[in-house]
């Protein structure tokens, strides 16, 4: 099935069955105090820099997960971004979470599931069949099992998108969150092509300058570390591989073999 997503008006549509919260239920305010660490500046940036846009007539059901646990700031940033989209229904589940569930740093409920069969476990827990699995936002300097999770989803017939942000002393989760939404807007047909495949989105954390755009490129082997990005690069050539694109300050989107 192919369709285009429309805009991003601020709306919260979360499918959170394991915690007793549905898209039409009345829930108590999130227990933010339960989170042990609060990276407020970074998380606020991930939420507040996303531009509004018109409502859409179509919708997409997304299973959001992470190679870590519920408290990872990358998972929270992705949840905050997707929650602003009225055209996206989100179930958040993670294998690194207690079977009783958990919450992200901003209070989004997370369902604990069986990591060996993430898709089936999530369907059983939430009652919703995902059209796309999003794994992230991971960091390049803390590699996890994101690709393995995504590959298992694709093997189960559900396409997957791994979202990775450049790590280091400054991590721009906001840029990665915005790129995630743009890819869902502009590249959704490619993501949902059959047979189900895994795509990877890698986003620089620009210490100076700004993101130079996004390129569809060849993937770099997972074992090969990505070097630091230079978002002020004067090189006007167009990179065609993942490592070169990120190093030159571009976000990269690639289909993994």
Secondary structure, 3 states (H helix, E strand, C coil): CCCCCCCCCCCCCEEEHHHCECCCCCCCCCCHHHCCCCCHHHHHHHHHCCCCCCCCCCCEEEEEECCCCCCCHHHHHHHHHHHCCCCEEEEEEECCCCCCCEECCCCCEEEECCHHHHHHHHHHHHCCCCCEEEEEEEECCCCCCHHHHHHHHHHCCCCEEEEEECCCCCCCHHHHHHHHHHHHHHCHHHHCCCCCCEEEEEECCCCCCCCCCEEECECCCCCCCCCCCCCCCCCCCCCCEHHHHHHCCCEEEEECC
